[in-house]
Amino acid sequence: MKLKLDLHDIYNKGYLIDKALNDIINEAIDKKIKLVEIIPGKGSGQLKKKVIRFLQKPEIKLKYHRLEKDSKNFGRIFVHFKF
């Protein structure tokens, strides 16, 4: 099972993006879901960079096992958890 977060609707609301990312990470931990798919979209790449910066914060990085950028779809990021 995996969780999916599509950021298309809130791409220009920074505070909502951080909250949505935090919520999905915590939900995955609470429900012991091993994979979260985040869709920042392709666009200019700025939203993807913001998502990656968020995920690389030390306090967030401790919560997941690894981060994977989809090599086939530039607009997709996978966050893997180990339970």
Residue frames as qw, qx, qy, qz and C-alpha x, y, z in Angstrom:
[[0.000, 0.887, 0.461, 0.000, 0.00, 0.00, 0.00],
 [0.427, 0.063, 0.000, 0.902, 1.14, 3.55, -0.66],
 [0.026, 0.803, 0.376, -0.462, 0.02, 7.08, 0.04],
 [0.452, 0.414, 0.381, 0.693, -0.13, 9.71, -2.69],
 [0.110, -0.754, -0.245, 0.600, 0.14, 13.48, -2.39],
 [0.444, 0.546, 0.413, 0.578, -0.59, 15.62, -5.45],
 [0.286, -0.507, -0.202, 0.787, 0.61, 19.21, -4.95],
 [0.218, 0.378, 0.517, 0.737, -0.94, 20.67, -8.13],
 [0.205, -0.800, -0.507, -0.248, -3.80, 22.36, -6.24],
 [0.446, -0.874, -0.081, 0.175, -1.57, 24.14, -3.70],
 [0.775, 0.250, 0.031, 0.580, 1.59, 24.74, -5.75],
 [0.222, 0.602, -0.047, 0.766, 1.63, 28.48, -4.98],
 [0.554, -0.727, 0.020, -0.406, 0.85, 28.28, -1.25],
 [0.395, 0.478, -0.699, 0.355, 4.13, 27.55, 0.53],
 [0.342, -0.317, 0.630, -0.621, 2.68, 27.20, 4.01],
 [0.873, 0.068, 0.151, -0.459, 0.12, 24.64, 2.80],
 [0.741, 0.439, -0.508, 0.004, 2.81, 22.66, 0.98],
 [0.124, 0.422, -0.766, 0.468, 4.89, 22.24, 4.15],
 [0.590, -0.130, 0.499, -0.622, 1.79, 21.24, 6.13],
 [0.893, 0.251, -0.110, -0.358, 0.68, 18.74, 3.47],
 [0.589, 0.452, -0.648, 0.166, 4.16, 17.18, 3.33],
 [0.124, -0.346, 0.729, -0.577, 4.38, 16.97, 7.11],
 [0.738, -0.012, 0.300, -0.605, 0.89, 15.44, 7.32],
 [0.880, 0.303, -0.290, -0.222, 1.56, 12.76, 4.70],
 [0.385, 0.441, -0.740, 0.330, 4.88, 11.77, 6.30],
 [0.306, -0.233, 0.669, -0.636, 3.24, 11.48, 9.73],
 [0.835, 0.112, 0.081, -0.533, 0.29, 9.54, 8.27],
 [0.747, 0.375, -0.547, -0.030, 2.68, 7.06, 6.65],
 [0.149, 0.350, -0.783, 0.492, 4.45, 6.57, 9.97],
 [0.533, -0.112, 0.470, -0.695, 1.20, 6.22, 11.93],
 [0.882, 0.216, 0.077, -0.411, -0.25, 3.68, 9.48],
 [0.580, -0.376, 0.675, 0.259, 3.13, 1.97, 8.81],
 [0.734, 0.652, 0.183, -0.051, 2.86, 2.57, 5.07],
 [0.732, -0.278, 0.315, 0.536, 6.17, 1.93, 3.36],
 [0.389, 0.181, 0.440, 0.789, 5.80, 4.21, 0.32],
 [0.146, 0.789, 0.321, -0.504, 4.64, 7.77, -0.23],
 [0.474, 0.373, 0.464, 0.648, 4.37, 9.15, -3.76],
 [0.041, -0.726, -0.186, 0.660, 4.63, 12.94, -3.98],
 [0.495, 0.522, 0.501, 0.482, 3.64, 14.65, -7.22],
 [0.149, -0.614, -0.067, 0.772, 5.00, 18.19, -7.49],
 [0.595, 0.759, 0.246, -0.102, 4.47, 18.12, -11.26],
 [0.744, 0.229, 0.184, 0.600, 6.93, 18.97, -13.99],
 [0.023, -0.986, -0.158, 0.044, 6.60, 22.74, -14.47],
 [0.253, 0.871, -0.351, 0.233, 9.73, 24.82, -13.88],
 [0.737, 0.081, -0.575, 0.346, 11.08, 22.43, -11.25],
 [0.054, -0.504, 0.385, -0.771, 10.83, 24.96, -8.41],
 [0.769, -0.371, 0.078, -0.514, 8.14, 23.03, -6.54],
 [0.944, 0.036, -0.305, 0.121, 10.13, 19.79, -6.82],
 [0.434, 0.407, -0.453, 0.664, 13.18, 21.60, -5.40],
 [0.388, -0.491, 0.269, -0.733, 11.07, 22.92, -2.52],
 [0.930, -0.222, -0.097, -0.277, 9.76, 19.42, -1.76],
 [0.835, 0.179, -0.376, 0.360, 13.28, 17.95, -1.79],
 [0.131, 0.495, -0.413, 0.754, 14.58, 20.75, 0.47],
 [0.661, -0.431, 0.143, -0.597, 11.73, 20.02, 2.89],
 [0.980, -0.085, -0.165, -0.076, 12.46, 16.28, 2.86],
 [0.710, 0.303, -0.383, 0.507, 16.17, 16.89, 3.48],
 [0.302, -0.723, 0.276, -0.556, 15.63, 18.87, 6.69],
 [0.186, 0.312, -0.878, 0.313, 17.40, 16.90, 9.44],
 [0.419, -0.006, 0.654, -0.630, 14.27, 16.46, 11.57],
 [0.795, 0.328, 0.000, -0.510, 12.29, 15.16, 8.57],
 [0.526, 0.498, -0.683, -0.097, 15.10, 13.00, 7.18],
 [0.157, -0.273, 0.866, -0.390, 15.13, 11.00, 10.42],
 [0.664, 0.141, 0.425, -0.599, 11.56, 9.86, 9.75],
 [0.867, 0.426, -0.011, -0.257, 12.09, 8.03, 6.44],
 [0.851, -0.185, 0.389, 0.301, 14.50, 5.48, 5.02],
 [0.405, -0.139, 0.474, 0.769, 15.29, 6.87, 1.56],
 [0.363, 0.703, 0.113, -0.601, 14.21, 9.32, -1.11],
 [0.510, 0.092, 0.708, 0.480, 13.88, 8.39, -4.78],
 [0.321, 0.543, -0.128, -0.765, 13.37, 10.68, -7.76],
 [0.793, 0.354, 0.488, -0.087, 11.45, 8.85, -10.47],
 [0.315, -0.349, 0.570, 0.674, 13.80, 8.43, -13.42],
 [0.222, 0.363, 0.788, 0.445, 10.89, 7.89, -15.82],
 [0.086, -0.829, -0.462, -0.304, 8.72, 10.77, -14.62],
 [0.335, 0.317, -0.263, 0.847, 10.48, 14.01, -13.62],
 [0.349, -0.472, 0.012, -0.809, 7.37, 15.22, -11.76],
 [0.859, -0.383, -0.238, -0.244, 7.28, 12.43, -9.17],
 [0.069, 0.550, -0.710, 0.434, 9.19, 11.68, -5.95],
 [0.816, -0.292, -0.483, -0.124, 9.00, 8.53, -3.83],
 [0.212, -0.610, 0.573, -0.505, 9.67, 8.47, -0.09],
 [0.752, -0.037, -0.656, -0.040, 10.44, 5.01, 1.29],
 [0.501, -0.608, 0.385, -0.480, 9.96, 4.00, 4.92],
 [0.520, 0.163, -0.830, 0.122, 11.37, 1.03, 6.79],
 [0.626, -0.475, 0.199, -0.585, 9.29, -0.50, 9.59]]
